[in-house]
Amino acid sequence: MSDHIRKAGPMLASPRCGAKTRSGGACRSPAVHGRKRCRMHGGAQGSGAPKANQNARKHGLFTRDAIAERRQIRALLGDARKLLEEMK
């Protein structure tokens, strides 16, 4: 038995990172001890936006109201297209 297999066994048996990669697959790195993410996806303590971040909703493009309004407009345009097709 080679040294590599003996030394790599615990790492291969460790829990994997739960993050998704850019390609959509799962990250295959081992999770950091005591966490669910690897060292690349875990994030440092205190990182990220502060609580009640005012900058997060600056433009309001993805609020529930804006999304619902875009759905209504899309449905209205679809109905108008159907009506125009029927008139031809």
Backbone bond lengths (Angstrom), bond angles and torsions (degrees), N, CA, C in turn:
res aa  C-N    CA-C-N  psi(-1)  N-CA   C-N-CA  omega(-1)  CA-C   N-CA-C  phi
1 M - - - 1.460 - - 1.524 108.65 -
2 S 1.326 116.87 133.00 1.466 119.29 -176.47 1.522 111.01 -78.00
3 D 1.328 115.26 159.49 1.465 120.99 178.09 1.528 111.66 -64.68
4 H 1.321 115.35 -34.83 1.463 119.14 -176.83 1.531 111.78 -61.03
5 I 1.299 117.14 -46.46 1.465 120.77 -178.91 1.525 110.37 -64.75
6 R 1.321 116.97 -38.71 1.458 120.36 179.96 1.527 111.03 -65.95
7 K 1.314 116.85 -39.13 1.466 120.38 -177.51 1.531 112.25 -81.50
8 A 1.323 118.11 -26.45 1.461 121.26 -177.17 1.526 112.34 -87.85
9 G 1.306 118.28 -12.13 1.463 121.68 -177.42 1.510 114.26 -55.21
10 P 1.358 119.44 -51.80 1.466 119.12 -179.58 1.534 112.91 -61.26
11 M 1.346 117.17 -35.46 1.453 119.01 179.37 1.532 110.75 -68.48
12 L 1.318 116.62 -39.58 1.459 120.35 179.97 1.527 111.89 -67.71
13 A 1.327 116.60 -28.45 1.461 121.14 -178.92 1.529 112.35 -86.72
14 S 1.339 118.32 -9.60 1.463 121.00 -176.88 1.525 110.79 -72.37
15 P 1.327 117.65 156.27 1.460 119.92 178.73 1.520 110.99 -64.28
16 R 1.308 116.15 147.16 1.469 121.69 -177.46 1.529 111.16 -91.15
17 C 1.307 115.24 158.88 1.465 122.75 177.14 1.526 108.67 -65.06
18 G 1.314 118.05 142.17 1.455 121.51 -178.30 1.520 113.92 -94.91
19 A 1.342 117.84 7.34 1.465 120.81 -176.98 1.520 111.46 -79.31
20 K 1.323 115.69 157.68 1.461 121.50 174.36 1.518 108.56 -99.87
21 T 1.320 115.93 142.57 1.452 120.66 177.25 1.525 109.47 -85.17
22 R 1.325 116.70 174.25 1.462 120.58 -179.94 1.522 111.80 -63.57
23 S 1.321 116.03 -29.87 1.462 119.45 -179.96 1.533 112.02 -80.18
24 G 1.318 117.88 -4.61 1.452 121.33 176.33 1.512 114.61 99.40
25 G 1.322 117.16 -10.53 1.458 121.08 178.78 1.517 111.19 -82.99
26 A 1.310 115.88 172.28 1.460 120.56 179.12 1.525 110.40 -82.93
27 C 1.316 116.83 145.68 1.464 121.93 174.91 1.524 107.59 -67.94
28 R 1.304 117.01 134.60 1.466 120.42 -175.67 1.527 112.71 -101.54
29 S 1.321 117.62 7.90 1.458 120.82 179.21 1.526 109.96 -77.18
30 P 1.330 117.03 153.01 1.466 118.81 177.15 1.525 110.84 -72.26
31 A 1.321 116.50 145.29 1.458 121.16 178.73 1.521 109.85 -72.59
32 V 1.323 115.71 150.15 1.459 121.29 176.98 1.526 107.85 -68.13
33 H 1.310 117.21 145.78 1.462 122.26 -178.25 1.532 110.08 -55.96
34 G 1.312 116.72 123.10 1.455 122.18 178.63 1.512 114.78 87.27
35 R 1.323 117.37 1.91 1.468 120.64 -179.84 1.528 110.37 -129.26
36 K 1.336 115.81 172.66 1.456 120.23 -179.84 1.520 112.45 -102.41
37 R 1.325 117.72 -3.14 1.454 122.12 -177.74 1.519 110.80 -122.09
38 C 1.344 114.98 158.56 1.464 120.11 178.55 1.529 109.69 -78.35
39 R 1.318 116.39 -179.82 1.465 120.15 -177.97 1.525 111.77 -67.67
40 M 1.331 117.54 -24.30 1.458 120.45 -179.19 1.530 112.22 -83.25
41 H 1.323 118.07 -29.98 1.459 121.15 -175.32 1.523 113.93 -106.44
42 G 1.320 117.64 -5.37 1.462 120.74 -173.10 1.504 114.63 -72.26
43 G 1.304 117.35 -36.47 1.460 119.74 -177.05 1.511 110.68 78.46
44 A 1.299 115.68 141.75 1.459 121.24 -179.29 1.521 110.23 -75.32
45 Q 1.300 116.11 157.48 1.452 121.95 177.72 1.528 108.60 -60.85
46 G 1.320 117.21 127.81 1.458 120.91 178.00 1.515 114.01 85.85
47 S 1.317 117.94 3.69 1.465 118.60 179.34 1.517 109.84 -82.20
48 G 1.296 116.56 165.79 1.451 121.24 -179.57 1.516 111.55 99.19
49 A 1.290 115.76 179.71 1.456 121.26 -177.38 1.528 110.27 -74.20
50 P 1.323 117.62 148.25 1.463 120.04 177.41 1.523 111.06 -70.45
51 K 1.315 116.12 162.12 1.462 121.01 177.80 1.528 109.47 -61.86
52 A 1.312 116.90 143.60 1.463 123.37 -179.35 1.523 110.70 57.25
53 N 1.318 117.01 45.08 1.454 122.39 -179.25 1.528 109.69 -67.71
54 Q 1.304 116.84 118.95 1.462 121.86 -177.91 1.526 111.99 -76.29
55 N 1.335 117.69 -23.26 1.452 120.96 -178.02 1.526 112.33 -77.86
56 A 1.313 117.99 -15.84 1.452 121.41 -174.31 1.530 111.64 -67.45
57 R 1.308 118.25 -28.08 1.467 121.68 -176.50 1.523 111.23 -119.78
58 K 1.298 116.00 39.84 1.452 119.78 -174.88 1.527 112.47 -63.65
59 H 1.324 118.28 -42.46 1.450 119.80 -175.28 1.526 113.23 -99.52
60 G 1.334 119.86 -21.68 1.459 122.37 176.98 1.516 114.96 73.64
61 L 1.326 117.55 17.19 1.458 120.93 -175.94 1.527 112.60 -67.50
62 F 1.324 117.33 -28.85 1.453 120.05 -174.75 1.526 112.61 -113.41
63 T 1.313 117.81 25.24 1.463 119.93 174.50 1.526 108.76 -75.75
64 R 1.315 116.92 160.72 1.469 120.65 -179.46 1.523 111.57 -58.79
65 D 1.324 115.68 -40.30 1.464 119.39 -178.77 1.523 111.46 -64.51
66 A 1.339 116.99 -42.99 1.461 120.51 -179.04 1.524 110.82 -66.06
67 I 1.322 117.27 -40.71 1.464 121.06 179.35 1.527 110.13 -65.32
68 A 1.335 117.24 -43.31 1.465 121.12 179.18 1.526 110.79 -63.91
69 E 1.324 116.82 -39.09 1.462 120.50 178.96 1.530 110.95 -64.70
70 R 1.318 117.36 -41.67 1.470 120.56 177.97 1.527 111.20 -65.02
71 R 1.316 117.95 -36.21 1.470 120.78 176.89 1.525 111.03 -64.76
72 Q 1.326 116.47 -42.05 1.462 120.34 178.74 1.525 110.45 -63.37
73 I 1.311 117.25 -43.63 1.466 121.40 179.62 1.522 110.23 -62.87
74 R 1.340 116.59 -43.10 1.463 120.69 179.25 1.529 110.95 -61.98
75 A 1.343 117.03 -41.64 1.470 120.84 178.92 1.521 110.36 -65.87
76 L 1.332 117.31 -40.93 1.456 121.41 178.72 1.527 111.10 -63.61
77 L 1.320 117.49 -42.53 1.460 121.22 177.35 1.527 111.31 -64.24
78 G 1.317 116.87 -38.48 1.460 120.78 177.00 1.519 111.66 -62.54
79 D 1.335 116.09 -43.17 1.472 120.03 177.68 1.521 110.95 -63.40
80 A 1.338 116.73 -40.57 1.466 120.65 179.32 1.533 110.38 -64.20
81 R 1.331 117.55 -40.78 1.466 120.46 178.31 1.528 111.41 -63.29
82 K 1.335 116.46 -41.74 1.465 120.32 178.03 1.528 110.84 -62.38
83 L 1.313 116.54 -41.84 1.469 120.87 179.85 1.524 110.39 -63.94
84 L 1.338 116.17 -41.52 1.468 119.40 178.62 1.523 111.55 -65.46
85 E 1.316 117.11 -37.84 1.466 120.53 177.90 1.537 110.89 -64.95
86 E 1.337 117.29 -38.12 1.451 121.43 179.91 1.532 111.32 -68.89
87 M 1.339 116.38 -29.40 1.456 120.59 -178.59 1.521 112.16 -77.10
88 K 1.302 118.47 -18.75 1.468 121.45 -178.07 1.490 112.13 -69.67
